[in-house]
């Protein structure tokens, strides 16, 4: 047995093809089935398979395919599920595993609905690779569906897309504020300065009579020339360089977070810590007093490799609080945002 099965009988091949578009019609008649199609048709009792004149069954084909095709059982689980949902599923063009047509579609007449990539829950989540897949699907003007098979064979589907978050334009403070550094945060004490930072930019968090700024907010405001930071203990001015050095010592991934924060601000988004949601930032399109945060944003270094359960947890949490999760990383042309949304095909 090779990696395909041939239906010699032209009439029988035509019948199988016309009832679900299984296989590839051959010139001169007949039908060529790949092993996924073969196994599915065997399972549903629609074909019989012979090898060297002897009938072989579902188990024989599964054993052969599993031994000769890497991740075959993962692919079969996904193929079977999509077929049972009524979709027409054909081999994909690399780097995609499958091409999925709408229910009732035809391979020769109907545009593809999804390009689909299948992974085990134990597979590495390679952020760069997923972004590459997503961009390729967008270039083809198609939707990318990612299927994750867990250890019990259950399936979770995510639609993957590149996000372009944008908020309303927010004016910068026009008064230079003075803040006082205490360990890992900055306190603004003057009422005039507090008003300038909260009314134009929605920076900081009120703590009684003063305003508390994070290291990221303080650094950003220093970069913009609208905040001077002094040490609480001595009153001595803290330079921008010293502030960044301190922040990196306290928060090793500070530079990565800072780049994403700057980009979100340039996009007009009001950006706050996302700690309560287990992520780096929450981002608002407008006044936080009037709007809920639309996005949760998690920052990664280029080349990040992790685990799919981590991504599943992040997507599930965002969905539970009615927000969109964005995975941010620095690309060739600036910060890129990958959005994963759980879907039921």
C-alpha positions in Angstrom: 0.0 0.0 0.0 1.3 3.5 -0.8 -0.3 6.7 0.5 -3.4 6.4 -1.8 -6.1 4.0 -2.8 -7.3 3.7 -6.4 -11.0 3.0 -7.2 -10.7 1.3 -10.7 -14.3 1.0 -11.5 -15.3 4.2 -13.3 -19.0 4.0 -12.2 -18.1 3.4 -8.6 -15.5 6.1 -8.5 -18.0 8.6 -10.0 -20.6 7.6 -7.4 -18.1 8.2 -4.5 -16.9 11.5 -5.9 -20.4 12.9 -6.6 -21.5 12.1 -3.1 -19.2 14.3 -1.1 -16.4 15.1 -3.6 -14.0 12.5 -2.1 -10.8 11.8 -4.0 -9.4 13.0 -7.3 -10.9 11.8 -10.6 -8.3 10.2 -12.8 -8.0 10.6 -16.6 -9.5 7.6 -18.3 -11.8 6.9 -15.3 -11.4 5.8 -11.8 -10.8 7.8 -8.6 -7.7 8.3 -6.4 -8.3 8.6 -2.6 -5.8 9.7 -0.1 -5.6 7.7 3.2 -7.7 10.3 5.2 -10.5 9.9 2.7 -10.0 6.1 2.6 -10.2 5.7 6.3 -13.3 8.0 6.6 -15.1 6.1 3.9 -14.1 2.7 5.5 -15.5 4.0 8.9 -18.8 4.9 7.3 -19.0 1.6 5.4 -19.0 3.2 2.0 -16.1 1.4 0.5 -14.1 -1.9 0.7 -10.3 -1.9 0.3 -8.2 -4.7 -1.1 -4.4 -5.1 -1.0 -2.8 -7.7 -3.2 -6.2 -9.4 -3.6 -7.0 -9.5 0.1 -9.5 -7.3 1.9 -8.1 -5.0 4.5 -10.1 -3.1 7.1 -10.2 0.1 9.0 -7.6 -1.0 11.5 -5.1 -2.1 8.8 -5.3 1.3 7.1 -5.0 3.2 10.3 -2.0 1.2 11.4 -0.3 1.7 8.1 -1.1 5.4 7.9 0.0 6.1 11.5 3.3 4.4 10.9 4.1 6.2 7.7 2.5 9.6 7.9 3.6 11.9 10.8 0.7 13.2 12.9 -1.8 11.2 10.9 -4.2 10.6 13.8 -4.2 14.4 14.4 -5.1 15.1 10.8 -7.7 12.3 10.7 -9.4 13.6 13.9 -9.7 17.1 12.3 -10.7 15.7 8.8 -13.4 13.5 10.3 -14.8 16.3 12.5 -15.1 18.7 9.6 -16.6 16.1 7.3 -19.2 15.3 10.0 -20.0 19.0 10.2 -20.9 18.8 6.5 -17.9 20.5 5.0 -16.0 19.4 1.9 -12.4 19.0 2.9 -9.5 18.7 0.5 -5.7 18.6 0.8 -4.3 22.0 1.4 -1.4 23.7 -0.4 1.6 24.1 1.9 1.9 25.6 4.5 -1.8 24.7 5.1 -3.0 21.2 5.9 -6.5 21.4 4.5 -8.7 23.5 2.2 -12.3 23.7 3.5 -15.2 24.4 1.2 -18.6 25.6 2.4 -21.4 23.0 3.0 -22.9 22.1 -0.3 -19.9 23.5 -2.2 -18.0 22.1 -5.2 -14.2 21.9 -5.5 -14.3 23.2 -9.0 -16.9 25.9 -8.6 -17.0 27.1 -4.9 -14.4 29.4 -3.4 -12.5 28.1 -0.3 -14.1 29.1 3.0 -11.1 28.3 5.2 -7.5 27.3 5.0 -7.0 25.0 8.0 -3.9 24.1 10.0 -4.1 21.2 12.5 -2.0 20.8 15.7 -1.8 18.6 18.8 -2.3 20.4 22.1 1.2 19.2 22.8 2.7 20.9 19.8 4.8 24.0 20.2 3.0 27.3 19.8 5.5 29.1 17.5 4.3 32.7 17.3 6.3 33.6 14.2 5.0 30.5 12.4 1.4 31.3 13.2 1.8 34.9 12.1 3.4 33.7 8.9 0.4 31.3 8.3 -2.0 34.1 9.1 -0.4 36.6 6.7 -0.3 34.0 4.0 -4.0 33.3 4.4 -4.7 37.0 4.3 -2.7 37.4 1.1 -4.9 34.8 -0.5 -8.0 36.6 0.9 -9.0 33.6 2.9 -9.8 32.9 6.6 -7.3 30.8 8.6 -8.8 28.2 10.9 -6.5 26.5 13.4 -7.7 23.2 14.9 -6.2 22.0 18.2 -6.6 18.3 19.1 -6.4 17.7 22.8 -5.1 14.4 24.5 -8.7 13.0 24.6 -9.3 13.8 20.9 -11.6 16.7 21.5 -11.2 19.7 19.1 -11.0 23.4 19.7 -11.0 25.8 16.7 -9.5 29.2 16.5 -9.8 31.8 13.7 -6.5 33.6 13.4 -6.2 37.1 11.9 -3.9 40.1 12.0 -5.4 42.9 14.1 -5.0 46.6 13.5 -6.3 48.2 16.7 -7.2 51.8 16.7 -8.7 54.2 19.2 -9.9 57.8 19.3 -7.3 60.5 19.2 -6.4 61.6 22.7 -4.5 64.9 23.3 -1.3 64.8 25.3 -1.0 66.8 28.5 0.1 70.4 27.9 1.5 70.9 31.4 4.8 69.4 32.5 4.1 67.3 35.6 6.4 66.4 38.4 6.4 62.9 39.8 8.3 61.3 42.7 9.8 57.9 42.3 9.3 55.4 45.1 10.6 51.9 44.2 8.5 50.7 41.2 6.0 53.6 40.8 5.8 57.3 40.6 3.5 59.6 42.6 2.2 62.9 41.3 1.1 65.2 44.1 0.2 68.6 42.6 -3.5 69.0 41.7 -2.7 70.9 38.6 -0.4 68.2 37.4 -2.9 65.4 38.3 -5.6 67.2 36.3 -3.4 67.5 33.3 -2.4 63.8 33.2 -5.9 62.5 33.9 -7.9 64.8 31.6 -5.6 64.6 28.7 -4.4 61.0 28.2 -6.1 59.3 31.2 -2.7 58.4 32.7 -2.3 56.9 36.1 -4.6 55.8 38.9 -5.9 58.0 41.7 -4.9 56.9 45.2 -6.7 59.3 47.5 -5.2 62.8 47.0 -2.4 61.8 44.6 -2.0 60.1 41.2 0.0 56.9 40.9 1.9 56.3 37.6 3.4 53.0 36.5 7.0 52.7 35.3 5.8 52.4 31.7 3.5 55.4 32.0 6.2 57.5 33.7 8.9 56.5 31.1 6.5 57.3 28.2 5.6 60.7 29.7 9.3 61.5 30.2 10.0 60.5 26.5 7.2 62.9 25.5 8.8 65.7 27.6 5.7 66.2 29.8 6.9 64.7 33.0 9.9 65.2 35.3 10.7 62.5 37.8 12.5 63.1 41.1 13.4 60.7 43.9 11.1 60.9 46.9 14.0 60.6 49.4 16.4 63.3 47.9 14.4 65.3 45.4 17.1 64.7 42.9 16.0 64.5 39.2 16.0 61.1 37.6 17.2 61.0 34.0 15.3 59.1 31.3 18.3 56.8 30.9 18.4 56.0 34.7 14.6 55.5 34.7 14.9 52.9 31.9 17.8 51.1 33.6 15.8 51.0 36.8 12.7 49.7 35.0 14.7 46.9 33.2 16.2 45.8 36.5 12.7 45.5 38.1 11.0 44.2 35.0 13.3 42.2 32.7 10.9 42.4 29.7 10.4 46.1 30.1 11.8 47.0 26.7 9.4 44.7 24.9 6.4 46.0 26.9 7.5 49.6 26.3 7.6 49.2 22.6 4.1 47.8 22.5 2.8 50.5 24.9 4.2 53.2 22.6 2.6 51.7 19.6 -0.8 51.4 21.3 -0.6 55.0 22.4 0.3 56.1 18.8 -2.8 54.2 17.6 -4.9 56.3 19.9 -5.6 53.6 22.5 -5.8 54.3 26.2 -3.6 51.7 27.7 -3.6 50.3 31.3 -2.1 47.4 33.1 -3.7 44.0 32.3 -2.5 42.3 35.5 -6.0 41.5 36.8 -6.6 39.6 33.6 -3.3 37.8 33.6 -1.9 39.8 30.7 0.3 42.9 30.1 -2.2 45.5 29.0 -5.9 46.3 28.6 -6.6 48.8 25.9 -9.6 51.2 25.5 -10.8 52.9 22.3 -12.2 55.8 24.3 -12.7 57.2 27.8 -12.2 54.3 30.4 -15.0 55.9 32.5 -17.4 55.4 29.6 -16.1 52.4 27.7 -15.0 48.9 28.6 -11.6 47.8 27.4 -11.9 46.2 24.0 -8.5 44.5 24.0 -6.3 42.5 26.2 -2.7 42.7 24.9 0.1 40.3 25.7 3.6 41.1 24.6 6.2 38.6 23.2 9.7 38.7 21.9 10.2 37.8 18.3 10.9 34.1 18.0 8.7 33.2 21.0 7.8 29.6 21.3 5.4 28.3 24.0 2.6 25.9 24.5 -0.9 25.8 23.0 -2.6 25.4 26.4 -1.2 28.9 27.4 -2.8 30.4 24.3 -6.1 28.5 25.0 -6.2 29.9 28.5 -5.6 33.5 27.3 -8.3 33.2 24.6 -10.8 31.6 27.0 -10.2 34.3 29.6 -10.6 37.2 27.1 -13.8 35.6 25.8 -15.1 35.3 29.3 -14.7 39.0 30.0 -16.0 40.0 26.6 -12.7 41.3 25.2 -10.4 40.4 22.3 -7.0 39.0 23.1 -4.1 40.3 21.0 -0.6 38.7 20.9 1.9 41.5 20.2 5.4 41.2 18.9 7.9 43.4 17.0 7.9 42.6 13.3 9.8 44.0 10.3 7.6 47.0 10.0 6.7 47.7 13.6 4.5 46.0 16.2 2.3 43.3 14.8 -0.9 42.0 16.6 -2.2 38.5 16.2 -5.8 37.9 17.2 -7.1 34.4 18.0 -10.9 34.0 18.4 -12.5 30.7 19.4 -14.9 29.5 16.6 -17.4 26.8 16.1 -17.2 26.0 12.4 
